[in-house]
Amino acid sequence: MKKTSDKIHLETRVPLRDIMRPNATTVNDDASVARAALAMCRDEVGSCIVLEKNLPVGIVTEEDINCKVAAKDRKPGEVRVREIMSTPLITIRADKTVGDAASMMTKHRVRRLPVIDESKKVIGIVTVRDLLTVSTEINEVMADLIEINRVDEVEVGMCNRCGKMSDDLRRVDNVMLCPTCREEEFLQ
């Protein structure tokens, strides 16, 4: 964990390769929107990476199809994905981390990042949902670790309630209390 300006951040170094979905859905840039929609339905995903000569150049999402085709009463079979794709495409290399991906998504205001290899070929995709899943799992593990390692704090010092010195202070609702004040707290 890293403390920065009074906020504690869990620093994750989870490699993207470990959480990305391999075999991202792709279409060629000359494919019709209908073909892209069919591929997205087949793979049960919300986007398609657009390739030109096997290299990623854009992305088409359900929102693109809804707003740029359906809402304008255009025929999906007659519109090419290159006409509606979002570009330039923001990508990330597989050797980056979950933290790197989250930073990029925030900076570029995107919800999906195609993952590329050294030759810039698409090898997978990572989404906000993927990052949230990892975050939730990490939070659950951290909560378990905190509970496992929790020790009843016993300290020597001054009681936060009565001000008397005690060699048996324990934390109750975020204040250190002596045995007498703990008993009074319990009776309330």
N, C-alpha and C positions, 0 to 999 in steps of 0.2 A: 504494500500500500504506500501511497505517496501523498504527503500533505502539501497542498498548494493553496495559498491565500485562504486559510481557515476552512477549506473543503477537503474532504478525504476522497481520493479517487482510487478505485481498484484498478491497478495497472495490469492489463492482460496482454500476454505475449502469445496468444493462441494463433498459430499460423492459419492463414486463410485456407490453405490446402486442406486443413482438417475439417472445415465446416462448409466449404463451398459445395454447390451441387454440380457434379460433373455433367458433361454432355448437355450443355445449355441448348435451348431451342434456337435454331438459326434458320434464316432464309436468305436467298440471294437477293441483291438489290433490285433485280428486275421482276421478282415474284409479285403476284397480285396480293392485295390486302386480304382477299378471300383465302388464298393459300396460307398466308401468315396466320389468319384467324383459325383455320383448320389445324395447323401445326400447334398452336397454343392450346386449342381444345384437346387435341390428341395427347399432349404432354401435361395437361392440367396446370398450365402456368399463365401468368398475366403479361408476358412479354416475349418478344422474339428479337434476337440480335441479327442485324442486317449485315451481310457479308458482300464485299466486292473483291473478286479474285481471292476468295478464302480468307480475307482479312476483315476484321470488324470496322464498320464505318458509321453505324447508327443503331438505334433501337426503336422498335415499335411496341407500344403498350396498348392495353385494352382502352385506356383513356384516349390515345391517339386515334384509334379506330372509331370510338364513340364520337369524339368531338370533331375530327377532321373528315370523317367519311359518313357515318350514319346520320349525324346531326345536320349535315349539309345535303342529305338525300343523294349521295353519290353511290354508284354501284361498286361494291367491293371487288368484283371480278374485273373491273375496268381501271381501277386505281392501283398504281405500283407503289410498293412500300417505300421506295426512294423519295416519293412525293410527300409522304407524311411522317417519315422517320425523324426522331430527335437526333440532332447532330450538332456539334461534334460529340462523339462518343467518349464518355469518361470511363476509363478502364483501370484495372489494378493488377499488378503482378502477383503471382501465386506465392512468392516468397515474403509478401507483406503480412501484417498481422490484423487481427480483428480490430484493434485500436486504430490502425492505419485506415482501414475500410470505413470505420465510423467517422473518422475525421474527414475523409474525402467526401462521404455522403453529405455530411453537414456543410462542408465548404461549398460543394457544387449543387446542393439542394436536390439530390437524386435519391431514389429508393432502391436502385439496382446497379450493381457494378459487374460487368463482364470481367472474368478473371482470365488473364492472358499469360502465355509462357514467354520465354526469351525471344522467340521469333514472331511475337505479337499475334499468335494464333489463339483463338478462344478455347480454353480448356474447362471452363465452368462459369458459374455465376453465383454471386452472393447478394442477398437482399436484406432489407431492414429486418424482416421477420427472422432471418437466419441469425442476425446479430442479437436480436432480442431473445431468441431461444438460448443462445450461449450465455447472455447476461443473466437470464433467469436461473439457469443451471448454476452459474458461478455464485449468484446470491444465495441460492439454497445451500450450496456447499459451505459458503462462508457462515451462514446462520448455524449450520450444524457444527462447524469448527468452534464457533464462539461458545455454543452451548456445551460442547464436550470439554473445552478448556476453561470454562467458567469456574472460578474458585470463589467461595464465600470470602469476600475481602474482610480481613481483620487487620485493623491498623491501630497505631498508637497516635493519639493527638487530642484535639479539642472537638467536642461534640458540636455539630452545627446548630443544634437546637438550644441546648442549655448552657453551652460554653464551658462545661467542666472537662478536665483532662480525664482520659480513659485509655486503658490499654486493650480495650475490647470494642473499638468502633467498627460498625458494619454499615454498608451502603443500603439505604432504604429510600426508594423513589429519588435517587440521585443525590441524597444528602447522607453524610456520615453521622450515625447516631450511637450514643452510648446505650448500655443495656436498659437503663431506666426509661430513656426516651423511646427506645424501640418497643418496650412493653406498653407505654402510653399510646404509641402509634397503633399497636396491635389492638388495643382496647377500644379505639375510636371507631 
